[in-house]
């Protein structure tokens, strides 16, 4: 079984900030050796990443556990050897082990460490000799975590827990015109790409309008300078001051901007809903083609609807 964890912040209203918790994952995949069990992954939310937390989650598991170099796994295996509990053997990640030797090579130029790195490279080449296997691995897509953005309660307080949904794949960045809601420009990236870093690329230079609406992910000094340099007017939402409530003036201004900006969300809702868009291709090239075709199909559907709406009676 594979086991790993990653930091996951959750809302902590009492401290007026987020608390760093952990999202654990345990996965099995017996397909490479035609095992009987179907592939599966389970996610567990936890407050910590200590040895006690691992022992609680894996109390009934016995066998080979593939992990990174985190010391808590070693402590767990040591405890199992001293007790009569289910035996546990650790299989360490080769990529994590390689990093240690690479660091030694960079700092000391050790020939022994360099020889280990070269030996690991030969192991990687074994997989490269299997093009059919590599063809089924998406090495362009990335994991990300999407939050549900829990809404404040009626008394203004925030819920103690917000849901986080892991997602793997690609992201569709689009810009639309305000008048007709047609997609003017778009680009495809892996799912973990930051939206704000793509603003200049996704803007349509042939659009004669000067106002640009976007959410807070696009608010940065670099983007503001870029918009000013191109003679565009920023209507991007402003971010709440850290550790302080949002001023009423800023909240009202953001709400006014949302009436225009929210139109871009209709594009994604229509593609996921009526169009049933799901990207199951492998590689960013195929994903770019599929997402591009979906954007084209959306524009065609939108154009047909616009003709009906503005048809002369």
C-alpha positions, 0 to 999 in steps of 0.5 A, a space after each residue: 500500500 502507498 501512504 503519504 500526506 500533504 498540508 491542508 489548511 482549515 478555517 480556525 475562527 477562534 484564532 482568526 486564521 487557518 490551522 495547518 492540518 493534514 490530508 492523508 492518502 492510502 492507495 493500492 494498485 495491484 494492476 501491474 502484477 495482475 492482482 485481484 484487488 481493484 485500484 483504490 485510494 482513501 483520503 483521511 483528514 487529520 489534525 497532525 502527521 505524528 506517529 500516533 496518527 499513522 498508527 491509528 490509520 494503519 492499525 489493522 494493516 500488515 504488509 509492505 508500505 511504500 512511503 517517502 523518507 518521513 521519520 514517523 514511518 520508521 518509528 511505526 515500523 520499529 514499534 511493530 517489530 517490538 510488538 506482536 502487531 501486524 508486521 510492517 515492511 517499508 519500501 522507500 520512494 526512489 525519487 525521495 532517496 535520489 534527492 539526498 544523493 543529488 544534494 550531496 553531489 551539489 555540495 561536495 562533488 562526491 564521486 560515490 554519490 554521483 555513482 548512486 545517482 547514475 545507478 538510479 538513472 539506469 533504473 529510470 531508463 528501464 521504464 523508458 524502454 516500455 513506451 506502451 506503459 509510458 503512454 498510459 501515464 499522464 506526466 503533464 497533469 498535476 494535482 491540486 486542491 479545490 475548496 468549497 469556500 464555506 459561506 459565513 453564518 448568519 451571525 457573521 462567523 465562519 464554519 469550523 470546517 471547509 471541504 477540500 476536494 483533490 483534483 487531478 488534470 487540467 484547467 481551462 483559462 478563458 476570457 469573454 466579452 461583456 456584451 455577448 458572453 462569447 469566449 474571446 481567448 483561452 489557454 490550457 494548463 495543468 490543474 495546479 497552475 495559478 490563474 493570476 499568472 495567466 492574465 496577460 496571455 488570456 487577454 484578447 488584444 483585438 478586443 476594443 473594450 478597456 475594462 478588465 473584470 476578474 476575481 482576487 486570484 488575478 489581483 497582483 502588483 505585476 498584473 496591475 502594472 501590466 494593465 496600466 501599461 496596455 491602457 486597460 482599466 482594472 476592475 479586478 476584485 480587491 483582497 481582504 486585508 490580512 487579519 482584519 474584516 473587509 471594509 464595507 466600501 471594498 465589500 460593496 465595490 467587489 459586489 458591484 464588480 461581481 455582477 459583471 465578472 460572474 458571467 464568466 462562471 456561466 461558461 464553465 457551468 454550461 460546459 460541465 452541465 449541459 455539455 457534460 465536459 469531462 477531460 479523460 485524455 492523456 497529455 496536455 496536447 490532447 487535453 488542449 485539443 479537447 478543451 479547445 473544441 469544447 470552447 468552440 462548441 460553447 461559442 457555437 451554442 452561444 451564437 445560436 442562442 444570441 441569434 434567437 434572442 435578437 431575431 427580428 420579429 
